[in-house]
């Protein structure tokens, strides 16, 4: 009855404590240990009071989530100890609690120590007493499974009485413990995802650059091993994308895993923002048991025209230079510039022609009231709506970013390197002139309107002035660059290098064809602007040559130089007048060569040959005349005459012959080309 009274007090306390701890999600272990009691005292006249006895222990252990190396314990013990030399014995029933610490040198093994106390009852035939007791112990546990462990331990007990101790001894216990949460051990891995919105335009970008991060935490007291983390959004991905792999995640630690995704092009069909279901898949081993945990996540998908300006180079993904509409528009206009041998370079002429073509097409600058560039570019998180080039061509309108993207796409489609220029609150375009700084200094009269970076000379173009013409757009773009550069707020991003990070996306939706302005309209717009450019560049030098001609000094030489100046800038009618003035009174050989060049450009090869022959009668070794004659014959039908002319050039100038005719004496290739240019004018 005495035993039952004590058990009725202590056992419910232990059981309620175990149940409550388990219900609160605290790791709870129920342990049963039979034991051997080895008395150490007291002794009377050198004779030990107790003999070796035995007993058992029932206890619950609790591990707090904030410190996996700590544990608490509530227990009930029973020990039976015979009195030495007598036929009677003492039973000790005790209950209490301890606090301990655990260390695991390897995952399955735990070394533990604890200390605590409680109340005991000592019961004999003569009666019983109740008093406090103290205890401390060490034990070793070996995990057999996540739920089951075997343990061996020793506990020192000191049962107090007012005058000392009624019993001191060591209990050696061997038994098993059962983790009430063992079934879920290793499955309750903590995952904290932080996903950013996904922009369909950059769907290939996310394969190498994270769209967010996830924290994977180990709140267990055993490592997670061979951990692999992957992600899939089944609506837009064909297979899970591996994001990270770790040999081990130690107890109480976490890892930050970058989240990658290999989206398919289905995501590019999103025209309105939406949400997609995704899954984080964590594969790992816990005590040798393979485990998989799947965590659902929600992915915010923006529309395909959406972008943020945290990196201005992102706009390059919109520069779809291979779009059929872009190619058709740009190549149709560039062909006019290529067939018109005139100022600077083919690239410059094509860029000017494309800009003028946009004006003739009716393109206009319209600020987007909902997402103006000045405000959206001021923050890294505001979402902007950008048009693809084919959309802008179809709408015939766009804001500064739309027009910049369109112009760069058209330039890139015909092989002209382009770039974004950003200044505070604004973006516009630039293109590579194709000239070295030294050559540019000879062609352009105002170096302040150029951007010279390294060995490249860039032309800035303010695309929002598309209705005002190329020259005005160039002048304003140069001024904006100078101002922002002085304030150290200007930046330039070549599209080709930006593509390395933000590849363009194939955008095939929209009209199959686009109605271009008529050829005559385009040609008139182009020629008017190219002539304006030419005359603006050479006006001061023209005045100098004309003054020299009027003075009557070296008229032929001055007239020829004036003609060369006109010819280099495409003012061929003026050039012809100047060259004819130089040969009016005598056979001035440089001007005869240049007149032959003009006929070559005009496509009259017979007249060109006549001029070159006149020069070679007087100067058989004239290099420019020999080259000009061979090139004019190359466009003719007399293959033999052409071969003889190349041989004649090679006999005098072998290296030049190889340079001008690297492919030998082929007439078909030259005759099939509509591009005729004169690289050298005789002076």
C-alpha positions as CSV (number, residue, x, y, z in Angstrom):
1,X,0.0,0.0,0.0
2,X,2.8,2.4,0.8
3,X,4.4,1.7,-2.6
4,X,1.2,2.2,-4.4
5,X,0.6,5.5,-2.5
6,X,4.0,6.9,-3.6
7,X,3.6,5.6,-7.2
8,X,0.2,7.2,-7.3
9,X,1.9,10.5,-6.6
10,X,5.1,10.2,-8.7
11,X,4.0,8.1,-11.7
12,X,1.2,10.4,-12.8
13,X,3.6,13.3,-12.6
14,X,6.1,11.6,-14.9
15,X,3.4,10.4,-17.3
16,X,1.7,13.8,-17.6
17,X,5.0,15.5,-18.1
18,X,5.9,13.0,-20.9
19,X,2.5,13.4,-22.6
20,X,2.5,17.2,-22.3
21,X,6.1,17.5,-23.7
22,X,5.2,15.2,-26.7
23,X,2.0,17.2,-27.4
24,X,4.1,20.4,-27.5
25,X,6.3,19.0,-30.2
26,X,9.3,18.6,-27.9
27,X,11.4,15.5,-28.7
28,X,10.3,13.0,-26.1
29,X,11.9,9.6,-25.3
30,X,10.5,6.9,-23.1
31,X,13.2,4.8,-21.4
32,X,13.0,1.5,-19.5
33,X,16.2,0.4,-17.8
34,X,16.7,-2.6,-15.4
35,X,19.6,-1.9,-13.1
36,X,22.1,-3.4,-10.6
37,X,22.5,-1.4,-7.4
38,X,26.0,-1.3,-6.0
39,X,26.0,0.3,-2.4
40,X,28.8,2.5,-1.4
41,X,27.6,3.4,2.1
42,X,26.8,3.9,4.8
43,X,28.8,1.4,6.9
44,X,28.8,0.6,10.7
45,X,32.1,-0.5,12.3
46,X,33.5,-1.1,8.9
47,X,30.6,-3.3,7.9
48,X,28.6,-2.2,4.8
49,X,24.9,-1.7,5.7
50,X,23.6,-3.0,2.3
51,X,24.4,-5.8,0.0
52,X,24.2,-5.6,-3.8
53,X,20.7,-5.3,-5.1
54,X,18.7,-4.5,-8.2
55,X,15.9,-2.5,-9.6
56,X,14.6,-0.6,-12.6
57,X,13.9,2.8,-13.9
58,X,11.1,4.3,-16.1
59,X,11.8,7.8,-17.4
60,X,11.0,10.3,-20.0
61,X,13.6,12.5,-21.6
62,X,12.9,15.8,-23.4
63,X,15.2,17.7,-25.9
64,X,14.4,21.4,-26.4
65,X,14.4,22.7,-30.0
66,X,16.6,25.7,-29.2
67,X,19.5,23.5,-27.9
68,X,19.7,20.0,-29.3
69,X,22.6,19.2,-27.0
70,X,20.5,19.6,-23.8
71,X,18.0,17.2,-22.4
72,X,15.7,17.1,-19.4
73,X,14.5,14.0,-17.6
74,X,11.6,13.0,-15.4
75,X,11.8,9.5,-13.8
76,X,10.5,6.9,-11.4
77,X,13.1,4.5,-9.9
78,X,12.6,1.3,-7.8
79,X,15.6,-0.3,-6.1
80,X,15.7,-3.4,-3.8
81,X,18.6,-3.6,-1.4
82,X,19.2,-6.5,1.0
83,X,20.5,-5.6,4.4
84,X,24.0,-7.1,4.9
85,X,23.9,-10.3,7.0
86,X,20.1,-10.1,7.5
87,X,17.1,-11.6,5.9
88,X,15.3,-8.3,5.6
89,X,15.7,-5.6,2.9
90,X,14.9,-2.0,2.1
91,X,13.0,-0.8,-1.0
92,X,13.7,2.6,-2.4
93,X,11.1,4.3,-4.6
94,X,12.2,7.6,-5.9
95,X,11.0,10.2,-8.4
96,X,12.4,13.5,-9.7
97,X,14.2,15.1,-12.6
98,X,17.6,15.9,-14.0
99,X,19.2,18.1,-16.5
100,X,21.9,16.9,-18.8
101,X,24.1,17.5,-21.8
102,X,24.9,15.2,-24.8
103,X,27.8,15.0,-27.2
104,X,27.8,12.8,-30.4
105,X,31.3,12.0,-31.8
106,X,29.5,10.0,-34.5
107,X,25.9,10.2,-35.7
108,X,24.7,7.0,-33.9
109,X,26.7,7.4,-30.7
110,X,25.9,9.8,-27.8
111,X,27.9,10.4,-24.7
112,X,25.8,12.0,-21.9
113,X,26.0,13.3,-18.4
114,X,23.3,14.5,-16.1
115,X,22.6,15.8,-12.5
116,X,19.4,16.3,-10.5
117,X,17.3,15.0,-7.7
118,X,13.9,14.6,-6.2
119,X,12.1,12.7,-3.4
120,X,12.4,9.1,-2.3
121,X,10.6,6.7,0.0
122,X,12.5,4.0,1.9
123,X,10.2,1.2,2.9
124,X,11.0,-1.7,5.4
125,X,8.8,-4.0,7.5
126,X,9.4,-1.5,10.4
127,X,8.1,1.5,8.5
128,X,9.0,4.1,5.9
129,X,10.6,7.5,5.6
130,X,10.5,10.2,2.9
131,X,13.3,12.6,2.1
132,X,15.0,14.4,-0.8
133,X,17.8,12.7,-2.8
134,X,20.5,13.9,-5.2
135,X,21.9,12.0,-8.1
136,X,24.4,12.4,-11.0
137,X,25.3,10.1,-13.8
138,X,26.8,9.3,-17.2
139,X,25.6,7.0,-19.9
140,X,26.3,6.0,-23.5
141,X,23.5,5.6,-26.1
142,X,23.7,3.8,-29.4
143,X,20.9,4.5,-31.9
144,X,19.6,1.4,-33.5
145,X,17.0,3.3,-35.5
146,X,15.4,6.8,-35.4
147,X,13.0,5.4,-32.8
148,X,15.0,2.9,-30.8
149,X,18.3,3.2,-28.9
150,X,20.3,0.9,-26.5
151,X,21.9,2.5,-23.5
152,X,24.4,1.7,-20.8
153,X,24.9,4.0,-17.8
154,X,25.8,4.6,-14.2
155,X,24.1,6.9,-11.8
156,X,25.4,7.9,-8.4
157,X,22.5,8.3,-5.8
158,X,22.6,10.0,-2.4
159,X,19.5,9.5,-0.3
160,X,19.4,12.1,2.4
161,X,18.3,11.9,6.1
162,X,18.7,14.7,8.6
163,X,21.9,13.3,10.0
164,X,23.6,12.3,6.7
165,X,22.7,9.6,4.2
166,X,20.5,6.6,4.4
167,X,22.0,5.2,1.2
168,X,24.8,6.0,-1.2
169,X,25.4,3.9,-4.2
170,X,25.8,3.4,-7.9
171,X,23.1,2.0,-10.2
172,X,24.4,0.4,-13.3
173,X,21.6,0.2,-16.0
174,X,21.3,-1.5,-19.3
175,X,18.2,-1.0,-21.4
176,X,16.4,0.5,-24.3
177,X,14.7,3.8,-25.0
178,X,11.9,4.6,-27.5
179,X,11.6,8.0,-29.1
180,X,7.9,8.9,-29.3
181,X,8.7,11.1,-32.3
182,X,11.1,8.7,-33.9
183,X,8.8,7.9,-36.8
184,X,9.1,11.5,-37.9
185,X,12.7,11.9,-37.0
186,X,14.7,13.0,-40.1
187,X,11.5,13.9,-41.9
188,X,10.9,17.2,-40.2
189,X,13.7,19.0,-42.1
190,X,13.1,22.8,-42.0
191,X,12.9,24.6,-45.3
192,X,12.5,28.4,-45.6
193,X,12.1,29.5,-49.2
194,X,12.6,33.1,-50.4
195,X,11.6,33.4,-54.0
196,X,11.7,36.4,-56.2
197,X,9.2,37.0,-59.0
198,X,10.1,35.2,-62.3
199,X,10.4,37.3,-65.5
200,X,9.6,35.1,-68.5
201,X,11.9,37.1,-70.7
202,X,14.9,35.7,-68.8
203,X,13.7,32.2,-68.5
204,X,17.1,30.8,-69.7
205,X,18.9,33.2,-67.4
206,X,17.6,31.4,-64.3
207,X,19.4,28.2,-65.3
208,X,22.7,29.8,-64.2
209,X,21.5,32.7,-61.9
210,X,19.3,32.1,-58.9
211,X,15.6,33.2,-58.8
212,X,15.8,33.1,-55.0
213,X,17.2,31.2,-52.1
214,X,16.1,28.5,-49.6
215,X,17.4,27.9,-46.1
216,X,17.6,24.2,-45.2
217,X,18.0,23.7,-41.5
218,X,18.8,20.6,-39.4
219,X,17.0,20.9,-36.1
220,X,17.7,17.3,-35.2
221,X,20.6,16.1,-33.1
222,X,21.9,13.9,-35.9
223,X,23.4,15.1,-39.3
224,X,21.5,14.9,-42.5
225,X,23.8,13.2,-45.0
226,X,24.1,13.2,-48.8
227,X,21.6,16.1,-49.1
228,X,20.4,17.1,-52.6
229,X,18.0,20.0,-53.2
230,X,16.1,20.4,-56.5
231,X,13.2,22.5,-57.7
232,X,10.5,22.1,-60.3
233,X,7.5,24.1,-61.5
234,X,5.8,21.4,-63.5
235,X,3.7,23.8,-65.6
236,X,6.8,25.4,-67.0
237,X,9.6,22.9,-66.5
238,X,10.3,19.6,-68.1
239,X,12.3,18.1,-65.2
240,X,13.6,19.1,-61.7
241,X,16.6,21.4,-61.7
242,X,19.4,20.5,-59.2
243,X,20.1,23.4,-57.0
244,X,22.6,22.2,-54.4
245,X,24.3,19.1,-52.9
246,X,25.9,18.7,-49.5
247,X,27.8,15.8,-48.0
248,X,26.3,16.6,-44.6
249,X,24.3,19.3,-42.7
250,X,25.3,19.2,-39.1
251,X,22.8,19.3,-36.2
252,X,21.7,22.9,-35.3
253,X,23.1,24.3,-38.6
254,X,21.5,25.5,-41.8
255,X,22.7,26.1,-45.4
256,X,21.6,28.7,-47.9
257,X,20.9,27.2,-51.2
258,X,20.6,29.2,-54.4
259,X,17.4,28.3,-56.3
260,X,17.8,27.7,-60.0
261,X,15.2,26.7,-62.6
262,X,15.5,25.5,-66.2
263,X,12.2,26.8,-67.6
264,X,10.9,25.8,-71.0
265,X,9.5,28.3,-73.5
266,X,6.0,27.7,-72.3
267,X,6.6,30.3,-69.7
268,X,7.1,32.9,-72.4
269,X,3.5,32.6,-73.3
270,X,2.5,34.4,-70.1
271,X,0.9,37.7,-71.2
272,X,-0.5,38.5,-67.8
273,X,1.0,38.1,-64.4
274,X,0.1,34.7,-62.8
275,X,1.1,32.3,-60.1
276,X,2.5,28.8,-60.6
277,X,2.8,25.9,-58.2
278,X,6.3,24.8,-57.6
279,X,8.0,22.1,-55.4
280,X,11.2,22.0,-53.5
281,X,12.5,18.4,-53.4
282,X,15.0,17.5,-50.7
283,X,16.6,14.1,-50.8
284,X,18.9,13.0,-48.0
285,X,19.9,10.2,-45.6
286,X,19.1,10.1,-41.9
287,X,20.8,7.3,-40.0
288,X,21.3,5.5,-43.3
289,X,17.6,5.8,-44.2
290,X,16.9,7.4,-47.6
291,X,14.3,10.2,-47.1
292,X,12.6,12.6,-49.5
293,X,10.8,15.7,-48.4
294,X,8.7,17.8,-50.8
295,X,7.8,21.4,-50.0
296,X,5.2,23.2,-52.1
297,X,6.0,26.8,-53.0
298,X,4.2,29.5,-55.0
299,X,6.1,31.1,-57.9
300,X,5.0,34.6,-59.0
301,X,5.3,34.8,-62.8
302,X,5.4,38.2,-64.4
303,X,4.2,38.9,-67.9
304,X,6.6,38.4,-70.7
305,X,7.1,42.1,-71.3
306,X,8.0,42.8,-67.7
307,X,11.4,43.8,-66.5
308,X,13.0,45.6,-63.5
309,X,15.9,48.1,-64.0
310,X,18.2,46.6,-61.3
311,X,20.6,45.9,-64.2
312,X,20.3,48.1,-67.3
313,X,21.9,45.3,-69.4
314,X,18.7,43.3,-69.0
315,X,17.2,45.3,-71.8
316,X,19.4,43.4,-74.2
317,X,17.1,40.4,-73.9
318,X,14.5,42.5,-75.8
319,X,16.9,43.2,-78.6
320,X,15.7,40.4,-81.0
321,X,17.9,41.1,-84.0
322,X,16.9,37.8,-85.7
323,X,13.1,38.6,-85.6
324,X,11.9,38.2,-89.2
325,X,10.1,41.6,-89.1
326,X,13.2,43.3,-87.7
327,X,15.4,41.7,-90.4
328,X,13.0,42.6,-93.1
329,X,12.8,46.2,-92.1
330,X,16.5,46.8,-91.5
331,X,17.8,44.9,-94.5
332,X,15.4,46.6,-96.9
333,X,16.7,50.1,-95.7
334,X,20.3,49.1,-95.3
335,X,20.4,47.9,-98.9
336,X,19.8,51.5,-100.0
337,X,22.7,52.7,-98.0
338,X,25.0,49.9,-99.3
339,X,24.2,50.7,-102.9
340,X,24.8,54.4,-102.3
341,X,28.6,54.7,-102.1
342,X,29.1,57.9,-100.0
343,X,30.1,59.2,-96.7
344,X,32.1,57.5,-93.9
345,X,31.4,53.8,-94.0
346,X,28.7,51.3,-94.8
347,X,27.8,50.9,-91.2
348,X,27.4,54.6,-90.6
349,X,25.3,55.0,-93.7
350,X,23.1,52.0,-92.8
351,X,22.6,53.4,-89.3
352,X,21.6,56.8,-90.6
353,X,19.3,55.1,-93.2
354,X,17.6,52.9,-90.6
355,X,16.9,55.9,-88.4
356,X,15.5,57.9,-91.3
357,X,13.5,54.8,-92.2
358,X,11.9,54.7,-88.8
359,X,10.8,58.3,-89.3
360,X,9.4,57.5,-92.7
361,X,7.6,54.6,-91.1
362,X,5.8,57.0,-88.8
363,X,7.5,55.9,-85.6
364,X,6.8,58.3,-82.7
365,X,7.9,58.8,-79.1
366,X,5.1,58.3,-76.6
367,X,5.7,58.2,-72.8
368,X,4.1,55.3,-71.1
369,X,1.9,56.9,-68.4
370,X,1.8,53.8,-66.3
371,X,5.5,52.9,-66.4
372,X,7.6,55.9,-67.5
373,X,11.3,55.1,-67.6
374,X,12.3,58.0,-65.4
375,X,10.4,56.5,-62.4
376,X,10.7,52.8,-63.1
377,X,14.5,53.0,-63.5
378,X,14.9,54.9,-60.3
379,X,14.3,51.8,-58.2
380,X,15.5,48.2,-58.6
381,X,12.1,46.6,-57.9
382,X,9.6,48.6,-59.9
383,X,8.3,46.5,-62.8
384,X,8.4,48.2,-66.2
385,X,6.6,47.1,-69.4
386,X,8.9,47.0,-72.4
387,X,8.0,46.3,-76.0
388,X,9.7,43.9,-78.3
389,X,11.0,45.5,-81.5
390,X,8.3,43.8,-83.7
391,X,5.6,45.2,-81.3
392,X,7.1,48.7,-81.6
393,X,7.2,48.5,-85.4
394,X,3.5,47.3,-85.4
395,X,2.4,50.0,-82.9
396,X,4.6,52.7,-84.5
397,X,5.2,54.2,-81.1
398,X,7.1,53.6,-77.9
399,X,8.9,55.4,-75.0
400,X,12.6,55.8,-74.7
401,X,13.4,52.3,-73.8
402,X,11.2,50.8,-76.5
403,X,12.7,53.0,-79.2
404,X,16.2,52.3,-78.0
405,X,15.6,48.5,-78.0
406,X,14.0,48.8,-81.5
407,X,16.9,50.8,-83.0
408,X,19.6,48.6,-81.5
409,X,17.8,45.5,-82.8
410,X,17.6,46.9,-86.3
411,X,21.3,47.9,-86.2
412,X,22.4,44.5,-84.9
413,X,20.3,42.7,-87.5
414,X,22.5,44.2,-90.2
415,X,25.8,43.6,-88.3
416,X,26.2,47.1,-86.8
417,X,27.4,46.9,-83.1
418,X,25.1,48.9,-80.9
419,X,25.0,49.9,-77.2
420,X,22.7,51.3,-74.6
421,X,23.5,54.7,-73.1
422,X,22.0,55.4,-69.7
423,X,21.9,58.8,-68.0
424,X,19.8,59.7,-65.0
425,X,16.2,58.9,-65.9
426,X,16.8,58.1,-69.5
427,X,18.1,55.5,-71.9
428,X,19.1,55.9,-75.6
429,X,21.3,54.3,-78.2
430,X,24.8,54.4,-79.7
431,X,26.4,52.5,-82.6
432,X,29.9,51.6,-83.5
433,X,31.0,53.9,-86.5
434,X,33.4,51.2,-87.7
435,X,36.3,53.7,-87.7
436,X,39.4,54.0,-85.6
437,X,39.9,57.2,-83.6
438,X,42.5,58.3,-86.2
439,X,40.2,57.7,-89.1
440,X,37.3,59.3,-87.3
441,X,39.3,62.5,-86.8
442,X,39.7,62.8,-90.6
443,X,36.0,62.3,-91.3
444,X,34.1,64.0,-88.5
445,X,34.6,67.7,-87.9
446,X,33.5,67.8,-84.3
447,X,35.1,65.3,-82.0
448,X,32.8,66.4,-79.2
449,X,29.9,64.6,-80.9
450,X,31.8,61.2,-80.7
451,X,32.2,58.7,-77.9
452,X,35.7,57.3,-78.1
453,X,36.3,54.3,-75.9
454,X,39.5,52.4,-76.5
455,X,39.9,51.8,-80.2
456,X,36.2,52.3,-81.0
457,X,34.3,55.4,-82.0
458,X,30.7,55.4,-81.1
459,X,27.9,57.6,-82.4
460,X,25.2,58.5,-79.7
461,X,21.7,58.8,-81.1
462,X,18.8,60.3,-79.1
463,X,16.1,57.9,-80.4
464,X,13.2,59.8,-79.0
465,X,13.8,62.5,-81.7
466,X,13.0,60.0,-84.5
467,X,10.7,62.5,-86.2
468,X,13.4,65.2,-86.3
469,X,16.0,63.3,-88.2
470,X,19.3,61.6,-87.6
471,X,21.6,64.7,-87.3
472,X,19.4,66.3,-84.7
473,X,19.2,63.0,-82.8
474,X,23.0,62.7,-82.9
475,X,23.6,66.3,-81.8
476,X,21.3,65.9,-78.8
477,X,22.6,62.5,-77.9
478,X,26.1,63.8,-77.9
479,X,25.2,66.7,-75.6
480,X,23.4,64.4,-73.2
481,X,26.5,62.2,-73.0
482,X,28.8,65.1,-72.4
483,X,26.7,66.5,-69.6
484,X,26.2,63.1,-67.9
485,X,29.9,62.2,-68.4
486,X,31.0,65.4,-66.7
487,X,28.8,64.5,-63.8
488,X,30.0,60.9,-63.8
489,X,26.5,59.6,-64.3
490,X,26.7,58.2,-67.8
491,X,27.1,54.6,-68.6
492,X,27.3,52.6,-71.8
493,X,26.6,48.9,-72.3
494,X,27.4,47.3,-75.6
495,X,24.5,45.0,-76.6
496,X,26.8,42.1,-77.7
497,X,28.4,41.9,-74.2
498,X,25.0,42.3,-72.5
499,X,23.8,39.4,-74.6
500,X,26.4,37.2,-72.9
501,X,24.4,37.6,-69.7
502,X,20.9,38.3,-70.9
503,X,20.4,36.4,-74.1
504,X,17.6,37.6,-76.5
505,X,14.4,35.6,-76.6
506,X,12.8,34.5,-79.8
507,X,9.5,36.5,-80.1
508,X,7.5,35.3,-83.1
509,X,4.1,36.7,-82.3
510,X,2.7,39.6,-84.3
511,X,2.0,40.4,-87.9
512,X,3.8,38.1,-90.4
513,X,4.7,41.0,-92.6
514,X,5.1,44.8,-92.2
515,X,4.2,47.4,-94.8
516,X,7.3,49.5,-95.3
517,X,7.3,53.0,-96.8
518,X,7.9,53.0,-100.6
519,X,11.5,52.7,-101.8
520,X,11.4,56.2,-103.2
521,X,10.2,57.7,-99.9
522,X,12.9,55.9,-98.0
523,X,15.6,56.8,-100.6
524,X,14.5,60.5,-100.5
525,X,14.6,60.6,-96.7
526,X,18.0,58.9,-96.6
527,X,19.7,61.0,-99.3
528,X,18.4,64.3,-97.9
529,X,19.8,63.5,-94.4
530,X,23.1,62.0,-95.7
531,X,23.7,65.1,-97.8
532,X,22.9,67.3,-94.8
533,X,25.4,65.4,-92.8
534,X,28.1,65.6,-95.5
535,X,27.8,69.4,-96.0
536,X,27.8,70.0,-92.3
537,X,31.1,68.2,-92.0
538,X,33.0,69.7,-94.9
539,X,31.7,73.3,-95.1
540,X,34.8,74.9,-93.7
541,X,37.2,72.9,-95.9
542,X,35.1,73.5,-99.0
543,X,35.4,77.2,-98.4
544,X,39.2,76.9,-98.1
545,X,39.5,75.1,-101.4
546,X,37.1,77.4,-103.3
547,X,39.1,80.4,-102.1
548,X,42.3,78.8,-103.4
549,X,40.7,78.1,-106.8
550,X,39.5,81.7,-107.0
551,X,43.0,82.9,-106.3
552,X,44.2,81.1,-109.5
553,X,47.0,79.3,-107.7
554,X,47.3,75.6,-108.3
555,X,43.8,75.4,-109.7
556,X,44.0,71.8,-110.9
557,X,45.4,70.6,-107.5
558,X,42.9,72.6,-105.5
559,X,40.0,71.5,-107.7
560,X,41.0,67.9,-107.4
561,X,41.2,68.0,-103.6
562,X,37.8,69.7,-103.5
563,X,36.5,66.9,-105.7
564,X,38.0,64.2,-103.5
565,X,36.5,65.9,-100.4
566,X,33.0,65.9,-102.1
567,X,33.5,62.3,-103.2
568,X,34.5,61.0,-99.8
569,X,31.2,62.3,-98.4
570,X,29.1,61.0,-101.2
571,X,28.4,64.4,-102.9
572,X,29.2,62.8,-106.3
573,X,27.6,65.5,-108.5
574,X,29.7,68.2,-106.8
575,X,32.8,66.0,-107.1
576,X,32.3,65.5,-110.8
577,X,32.1,69.3,-111.3
578,X,35.3,69.8,-109.4
579,X,37.2,67.0,-111.2
580,X,36.0,68.2,-114.6
581,X,37.2,71.7,-113.7
582,X,40.7,70.3,-112.9
583,X,41.0,68.7,-116.4
584,X,39.5,71.5,-118.4
585,X,42.8,73.0,-119.4
586,X,45.1,69.9,-119.3
587,X,45.3,66.2,-118.6
588,X,45.5,66.3,-114.8
589,X,46.1,62.7,-114.1
590,X,44.7,62.4,-110.5
591,X,41.4,64.0,-111.6
592,X,41.2,61.6,-114.6
593,X,41.6,58.7,-112.3
594,X,38.9,60.1,-110.0
595,X,36.5,60.7,-112.9
596,X,37.0,57.0,-113.8
597,X,36.1,56.2,-110.2
598,X,32.9,58.2,-110.5
599,X,31.9,56.3,-113.6
600,X,32.7,53.0,-111.8
601,X,30.4,54.0,-109.0
602,X,27.7,55.0,-111.5
603,X,28.0,51.6,-113.1
604,X,29.3,52.7,-116.5
605,X,32.3,50.5,-116.8
606,X,33.1,51.4,-120.4
607,X,33.5,55.1,-119.5
608,X,35.5,54.2,-116.4
609,X,37.9,52.1,-118.5
610,X,38.3,55.0,-120.9
611,X,39.5,57.3,-118.2
612,X,41.8,54.8,-116.7
613,X,43.3,54.0,-120.1
614,X,44.0,57.7,-120.7
615,X,46.0,57.8,-117.4
616,X,47.9,54.7,-118.1
617,X,49.0,56.0,-121.6
618,X,50.8,58.7,-119.8
619,X,51.7,56.9,-116.6
620,X,51.8,53.1,-117.2
621,X,52.7,52.4,-113.5
622,X,50.0,54.5,-111.9
623,X,48.7,52.3,-109.1
624,X,45.2,53.8,-108.7
625,X,44.6,53.7,-112.5
626,X,45.8,50.0,-112.6
627,X,43.5,49.1,-109.8
628,X,40.6,51.1,-111.2
629,X,40.9,49.5,-114.6
630,X,41.0,45.9,-113.2
631,X,38.0,46.6,-111.0
632,X,36.0,48.0,-113.9
633,X,36.9,45.0,-116.1
634,X,35.9,42.7,-113.2
635,X,32.3,43.8,-113.7
636,X,32.4,43.2,-117.4
637,X,32.0,40.2,-119.6
638,X,35.5,40.0,-121.0
639,X,37.2,37.6,-118.6
640,X,40.4,37.6,-120.6
641,X,40.8,41.4,-120.4
642,X,40.2,41.2,-116.7
643,X,42.8,38.5,-116.2
644,X,45.3,40.5,-118.2
645,X,44.6,43.6,-116.1
646,X,45.2,41.8,-112.9
647,X,48.4,40.3,-114.3
648,X,49.5,43.7,-115.3
649,X,48.9,45.1,-111.8
650,X,50.6,42.1,-110.2
651,X,53.7,42.6,-112.4
652,X,54.3,46.0,-110.9
653,X,52.5,45.8,-107.5
654,X,52.3,42.1,-106.5
655,X,51.3,42.7,-102.9
656,X,48.6,45.2,-103.9
657,X,47.2,42.8,-106.5
658,X,46.8,40.2,-103.9
659,X,45.2,42.7,-101.5
660,X,42.7,44.0,-104.0
661,X,41.9,40.6,-105.6
662,X,42.5,38.0,-102.9
663,X,40.3,35.5,-104.6
664,X,42.0,35.7,-107.9
665,X,40.4,36.5,-111.2
666,X,36.7,35.8,-110.5
667,X,34.2,37.9,-112.4
668,X,31.1,36.2,-111.2
669,X,31.4,37.2,-107.6
670,X,32.0,40.9,-108.4
671,X,29.2,41.1,-111.0
672,X,26.7,39.6,-108.5
673,X,27.3,42.3,-106.0
674,X,25.6,45.6,-106.0
675,X,28.1,47.1,-103.6
676,X,30.7,49.2,-105.4
677,X,33.0,51.4,-103.3
678,X,36.2,53.4,-104.0
679,X,38.6,53.1,-101.1
680,X,41.3,55.3,-102.7
681,X,40.9,58.6,-104.5
682,X,43.9,60.0,-106.4
683,X,45.3,63.2,-104.9
